[in-house]
């Protein structure tokens, strides 16, 4: 790590190494859950290898829901932390670490939250934290946080109950505790987060991909890899039409315009539905979902296929609006196209309709229209100046 001046928050004292907390989730027993768990562990191992290679970083503490994951990450240099005890709650775990470690300044990462992170980006984030005046945080995404750095960790003790997951970190610190929250510029490195199978699949071919995820993806189901390659082909073919549905952004649209000579149909709904609490309160609404439910999955997909050449779809908006949130096994199996393993009737029928579509349709969560899509876009060649879609 390069030398830095003392942080204004700490007077003339030069900041010491920044401790890291990494959390990894539980593994389900079904095939789609096991596939996701293996991919997430590969991403977590790549992250620990990167962090242990950097000066000024550490110790790297690991709170893992599964003993096998903990042992795997400890073998690479992580330090096992047992957590505060009791049923797991994200905010209480984060606050518990702040209290246990007595660290005012530390970084949090979801185990698979930074599959494309590089040292210079993390150093930039640390520098931004250390020059901040007063309580501050640096986050990868303000509205849907996956990793964050704090310089006033004691504030987390009073905010624990407002953080059921990591997604609201930026929003809650900015709105409820007077923190200055710095969000890093959108890119694949700051936004890619492995939450769904599509997030993993869209990382393929990215030059910053870690070796363990890269090796894992070579063993991904051929039909899933083929679906991503078909979407890539659409994006590289001039005058093609790509449809993006869900919690996407205008910045991503601009990124596509810089790299592809295609038409983009954007149907953006419910950005920030988790961070704002709308999902928890049952307030999610989706016009696309209402049309899907009114027409039925088969008719909806057939009509969509008449309008576009490929679809990237954040189906979690529809799931949140309809209620009865499907199990992780159902969600992951649907994203992989494994309709026979989807128990939820509505999601099963939609998966069958997507599998029968004459165009490639890739479903997932927020990442399929955001972070992981940035990774796919960044593998496309830059379009010549003056050539953009409209």
Legacy VTK file of the C-alpha trace (Angstrom):
# vtk DataFile Version 3.0
C-alpha trace
ASCII
DATASET POLYDATA
POINTS 390 float
0.000 0.000 0.000
1.262 3.443 -0.805
2.034 5.838 2.072
-0.740 8.245 3.004
-1.005 11.318 5.170
-2.766 11.100 8.492
-6.558 11.005 8.391
-8.375 14.165 9.512
-10.493 11.863 11.675
-7.411 10.704 13.565
-5.349 13.869 13.852
-1.721 13.339 12.866
-1.784 9.582 13.443
-1.037 7.581 10.312
-3.814 5.016 9.841
-2.734 1.454 10.558
-3.785 -1.687 8.685
-7.502 -1.851 8.027
-9.164 -5.030 9.344
-11.590 -6.857 7.077
-14.748 -8.780 7.928
-15.979 -11.306 5.352
-19.382 -12.983 5.704
-20.464 -16.070 3.769
-24.051 -17.415 3.668
-25.498 -20.863 4.399
-25.658 -23.552 1.744
-28.938 -25.244 0.815
-29.256 -28.947 -0.011
-30.757 -28.746 -3.510
-28.662 -29.006 -6.723
-29.107 -25.372 -7.757
-28.183 -24.181 -4.247
-25.104 -26.399 -4.181
-24.026 -25.075 -7.583
-24.365 -21.509 -6.327
-22.518 -22.320 -3.112
-19.553 -23.684 -5.054
-19.420 -20.558 -7.217
-19.689 -18.254 -4.225
-16.921 -20.084 -2.408
-14.688 -19.767 -5.477
-15.327 -15.993 -5.450
-14.649 -15.776 -1.699
-11.376 -17.672 -2.096
-10.288 -15.314 -4.873
-11.126 -12.362 -2.613
-9.137 -13.708 0.355
-6.142 -14.426 -1.895
-6.254 -10.836 -3.152
-6.577 -9.286 0.315
-3.789 -11.355 1.834
-1.468 -10.218 -0.957
-1.884 -6.513 -0.066
0.119 -4.517 2.470
-1.879 -2.517 5.013
-4.815 -4.932 4.903
-5.858 -7.239 7.711
-6.409 -9.205 9.737
-9.039 -10.797 7.511
-11.784 -12.167 9.742
-14.256 -14.725 8.418
-17.774 -15.338 9.731
-19.050 -18.300 7.722
-22.399 -20.031 8.034
-20.832 -23.292 6.862
-17.859 -24.902 8.627
-16.400 -26.099 5.309
-16.379 -22.539 3.955
-14.725 -21.255 7.121
-12.005 -23.894 6.940
-11.421 -23.211 3.258
-10.954 -19.465 3.784
-8.881 -19.880 6.938
-6.518 -22.136 4.981
-5.786 -19.141 2.730
-4.970 -16.764 5.589
-8.357 -15.808 7.021
-9.016 -15.739 10.760
-12.182 -17.423 12.016
-14.566 -15.185 13.992
-17.486 -16.808 15.768
-19.880 -13.871 15.662
-22.083 -12.463 18.428
-24.084 -15.666 18.931
-27.804 -16.288 18.606
-29.797 -16.415 15.351
-27.972 -14.672 12.533
-28.947 -11.071 11.829
-26.722 -9.081 9.495
-26.825 -5.755 11.326
-26.189 -7.345 14.717
-23.293 -9.326 13.300
-21.762 -6.159 11.838
-22.263 -4.234 15.085
-20.992 -7.214 17.061
-17.770 -7.187 15.077
-17.318 -3.454 15.687
-17.786 -3.986 19.429
-15.590 -7.094 19.606
-12.727 -5.713 17.535
-12.797 -2.167 19.006
-12.006 -1.054 15.462
-13.385 2.334 14.494
-12.118 1.777 10.960
-12.781 -1.489 9.140
-14.096 -2.930 5.899
-16.928 -5.386 5.306
-17.289 -7.686 2.294
-19.870 -10.286 1.429
-17.838 -13.349 0.490
-18.818 -13.203 -3.186
-19.410 -9.445 -3.354
-16.239 -8.435 -5.196
-15.315 -11.022 -7.849
-13.610 -8.378 -10.016
-11.954 -6.297 -7.279
-8.372 -5.167 -7.908
-5.867 -3.634 -5.441
-5.914 -0.137 -6.945
-9.696 0.126 -6.495
-9.530 -0.942 -2.860
-6.659 1.485 -2.229
-8.746 4.256 -3.758
-11.598 3.402 -1.400
-9.301 3.374 1.649
-7.760 6.698 0.692
-11.191 8.245 0.240
-12.213 6.985 3.679
-9.067 8.276 5.373
-9.308 11.815 4.004
-12.970 12.158 4.962
-13.942 14.731 7.565
-16.059 13.259 10.346
-18.106 10.030 10.214
-17.915 8.557 6.722
-18.291 5.375 4.737
-17.214 4.283 1.283
-19.559 1.849 -0.426
-19.560 0.047 -3.741
-23.203 1.045 -4.340
-25.247 3.550 -2.345
-28.661 2.020 -3.079
-27.658 -1.646 -2.929
-24.483 -2.053 -0.902
-22.432 -5.256 -1.128
-19.196 -4.054 0.464
-18.309 -1.040 2.563
-15.575 0.700 4.541
-16.287 2.567 7.803
-14.311 5.125 9.849
-16.829 5.560 12.687
-17.851 1.982 13.406
-19.407 2.747 16.793
-22.388 4.180 14.881
-23.215 0.661 13.767
-24.153 -0.266 17.328
-27.237 1.969 17.140
-28.152 1.014 13.570
-27.995 -2.772 13.785
-31.749 -3.374 13.675
-32.068 -1.212 10.549
-29.727 -3.513 8.627
-31.483 -6.851 8.027
-29.098 -7.345 5.090
-26.101 -5.479 3.701
-28.118 -3.831 0.902
-29.305 -0.816 2.964
-25.879 0.066 4.462
-25.286 3.115 2.266
-28.875 4.320 2.498
-29.148 3.887 6.282
-25.787 5.510 7.064
-26.596 8.435 4.799
-30.172 8.971 6.012
-30.188 7.837 9.631
-26.760 8.567 11.100
-25.395 11.673 9.418
-22.536 9.864 7.684
-20.962 11.217 4.547
-21.342 8.239 2.220
-19.084 8.014 -0.829
-20.239 5.629 -3.568
-17.575 4.447 -5.988
-18.121 5.010 -9.705
-20.242 2.322 -11.383
-18.264 -0.399 -13.147
-18.047 -4.169 -13.169
-15.417 -4.006 -10.425
-17.636 -1.971 -8.079
-21.026 -3.465 -8.908
-20.537 -7.159 -9.746
-21.817 -9.315 -6.860
-22.576 -13.018 -6.975
-26.149 -13.331 -5.715
-27.635 -15.497 -8.473
-26.454 -17.992 -11.112
-26.740 -15.301 -13.792
-24.276 -13.139 -11.848
-21.685 -15.882 -12.161
-22.412 -16.685 -15.793
-22.116 -13.057 -16.909
-18.591 -12.810 -15.465
-17.186 -15.185 -18.090
-14.355 -13.777 -20.218
-13.794 -10.706 -18.033
-10.041 -10.023 -17.801
-10.172 -9.197 -14.053
-11.830 -12.489 -13.110
-10.087 -14.425 -10.353
-8.597 -17.834 -11.159
-10.960 -19.909 -9.027
-14.147 -18.387 -10.474
-12.670 -18.656 -13.952
-12.023 -22.370 -13.410
-15.488 -22.858 -11.919
-17.167 -21.298 -14.947
-15.464 -23.707 -17.335
-17.591 -26.410 -15.655
-20.882 -24.472 -15.844
-23.772 -26.198 -17.665
-23.297 -25.901 -21.417
-26.825 -24.610 -22.068
-26.352 -21.812 -19.522
-23.030 -20.772 -21.045
-24.651 -20.951 -24.456
-27.430 -18.606 -23.390
-24.909 -15.994 -22.260
-22.904 -16.373 -25.470
-26.100 -15.918 -27.501
-26.774 -12.660 -25.657
-23.171 -11.590 -26.240
-23.627 -12.284 -29.961
-26.752 -10.115 -30.031
-24.885 -7.266 -28.354
-22.057 -7.513 -30.868
-24.343 -7.547 -33.920
-25.135 -4.029 -35.201
-28.826 -3.050 -35.210
-29.833 -5.883 -32.873
-32.423 -5.239 -30.180
-31.733 -5.960 -26.504
-34.389 -5.686 -23.774
-33.451 -5.040 -20.135
-36.160 -5.421 -17.472
-35.872 -4.527 -13.796
-33.674 -2.405 -11.518
-31.239 -1.143 -14.131
-29.864 2.388 -14.612
-29.213 5.060 -17.201
-25.474 4.755 -16.514
-25.520 1.132 -17.651
-27.425 2.158 -20.773
-24.691 4.681 -21.524
-22.046 1.988 -21.060
-23.822 -0.217 -23.588
-24.085 2.698 -26.016
-20.318 3.229 -25.873
-19.580 -0.374 -26.748
-22.395 -1.657 -28.956
-24.281 -0.527 -32.040
-27.612 -1.932 -30.920
-31.058 -0.739 -29.907
-31.797 -1.041 -26.193
-35.292 -1.296 -24.739
-35.141 -0.377 -21.030
-38.054 -1.245 -18.733
-36.830 0.029 -15.357
-38.870 -0.601 -12.209
-38.420 -0.537 -8.428
-34.814 0.613 -8.067
-33.932 0.649 -4.367
-36.834 -1.588 -3.380
-34.707 -3.415 -0.774
-32.665 -0.497 0.596
-35.754 1.708 0.985
-37.737 -1.012 2.768
-40.506 -1.142 0.135
-39.984 -4.856 -0.389
-40.160 -5.617 3.334
-43.333 -3.524 3.635
-44.999 -5.221 0.669
-45.073 -2.036 -1.409
-43.359 -3.285 -4.583
-45.352 -2.634 -7.766
-44.506 -3.680 -11.323
-46.361 -2.935 -14.529
-44.343 -5.583 -16.373
-45.357 -8.117 -13.745
-49.027 -7.187 -14.015
-48.899 -7.736 -17.779
-47.136 -11.074 -17.267
-49.789 -12.234 -14.803
-52.646 -11.010 -17.018
-51.380 -12.627 -20.223
-49.750 -15.710 -18.716
-46.061 -16.658 -19.085
-46.287 -18.307 -22.491
-48.127 -15.444 -24.212
-45.939 -12.852 -22.502
-42.679 -14.489 -23.609
-43.977 -15.070 -27.141
-44.936 -11.390 -27.454
-41.614 -10.283 -26.008
-39.766 -12.448 -28.530
-41.550 -10.618 -31.354
-40.119 -7.305 -30.145
-36.518 -8.091 -29.294
-33.539 -10.366 -29.976
-32.503 -11.052 -26.362
-33.675 -10.306 -22.823
-31.908 -9.699 -19.505
-34.527 -9.797 -16.767
-34.410 -9.005 -13.051
-37.312 -11.282 -12.094
-37.010 -10.496 -8.364
-39.163 -7.394 -8.879
-41.998 -9.587 -10.137
-41.413 -12.068 -7.302
-41.533 -9.318 -4.672
-44.730 -7.826 -6.099
-46.647 -11.110 -6.303
-45.840 -12.181 -2.722
-45.007 -15.695 -1.599
-41.253 -15.237 -2.164
-39.916 -18.449 -3.781
-37.243 -20.485 -2.030
-33.590 -19.975 -2.949
-33.656 -23.412 -4.565
-36.561 -22.376 -6.796
-35.012 -19.007 -7.665
-31.626 -20.445 -8.582
-33.095 -23.395 -10.486
-35.290 -21.019 -12.493
-32.289 -18.855 -13.392
-30.427 -21.960 -14.564
-33.423 -23.086 -16.617
-33.944 -26.225 -14.511
-37.755 -26.105 -14.658
-38.198 -29.638 -13.308
-36.626 -28.502 -10.013
-38.853 -25.427 -9.540
-41.703 -26.101 -7.102
-43.376 -22.684 -7.151
-46.165 -23.038 -9.775
-45.958 -19.533 -11.227
-42.152 -19.562 -11.422
-42.201 -23.093 -12.871
-44.517 -21.998 -15.696
-42.413 -18.904 -16.398
-39.231 -21.002 -16.517
-40.807 -23.393 -18.993
-41.923 -20.484 -21.183
-38.433 -18.977 -21.116
-36.838 -22.311 -22.017
-39.158 -22.559 -25.026
-38.469 -18.992 -26.182
-36.954 -18.550 -29.659
-34.603 -15.899 -28.241
-32.109 -16.037 -25.328
-33.643 -14.880 -22.040
-31.429 -14.708 -18.948
-33.073 -14.133 -15.561
-31.645 -13.276 -12.181
-31.684 -10.581 -9.531
-30.401 -7.023 -9.501
-27.013 -8.056 -10.899
-28.384 -9.405 -14.171
-29.353 -5.847 -15.162
-26.601 -4.084 -13.236
-23.282 -5.251 -11.778
-22.807 -8.496 -13.637
-24.144 -6.989 -16.847
-21.379 -4.380 -16.559
-18.964 -7.331 -16.687
-20.469 -8.573 -19.942
-20.510 -5.076 -21.422
-16.864 -4.529 -20.522
-15.894 -7.563 -22.567
-17.346 -5.984 -25.713
-15.089 -3.898 -27.916
-15.489 -0.133 -27.717
-17.630 1.313 -30.508
-15.958 3.871 -32.754
-16.558 7.525 -31.732
-19.910 8.856 -32.878
-21.524 5.429 -33.154
-24.120 5.026 -30.423
-27.574 3.581 -30.087
-30.636 5.737 -29.514
LINES 1 391
390 0 1 2 3 4 5 6 7 8 9 10 11 12 13 14 15 16 17 18 19 20 21 22 23 24 25 26 27 28 29 30 31 32 33 34 35 36 37 38 39 40 41 42 43 44 45 46 47 48 49 50 51 52 53 54 55 56 57 58 59 60 61 62 63 64 65 66 67 68 69 70 71 72 73 74 75 76 77 78 79 80 81 82 83 84 85 86 87 88 89 90 91 92 93 94 95 96 97 98 99 100 101 102 103 104 105 106 107 108 109 110 111 112 113 114 115 116 117 118 119 120 121 122 123 124 125 126 127 128 129 130 131 132 133 134 135 136 137 138 139 140 141 142 143 144 145 146 147 148 149 150 151 152 153 154 155 156 157 158 159 160 161 162 163 164 165 166 167 168 169 170 171 172 173 174 175 176 177 178 179 180 181 182 183 184 185 186 187 188 189 190 191 192 193 194 195 196 197 198 199 200 201 202 203 204 205 206 207 208 209 210 211 212 213 214 215 216 217 218 219 220 221 222 223 224 225 226 227 228 229 230 231 232 233 234 235 236 237 238 239 240 241 242 243 244 245 246 247 248 249 250 251 252 253 254 255 256 257 258 259 260 261 262 263 264 265 266 267 268 269 270 271 272 273 274 275 276 277 278 279 280 281 282 283 284 285 286 287 288 289 290 291 292 293 294 295 296 297 298 299 300 301 302 303 304 305 306 307 308 309 310 311 312 313 314 315 316 317 318 319 320 321 322 323 324 325 326 327 328 329 330 331 332 333 334 335 336 337 338 339 340 341 342 343 344 345 346 347 348 349 350 351 352 353 354 355 356 357 358 359 360 361 362 363 364 365 366 367 368 369 370 371 372 373 374 375 376 377 378 379 380 381 382 383 384 385 386 387 388 389
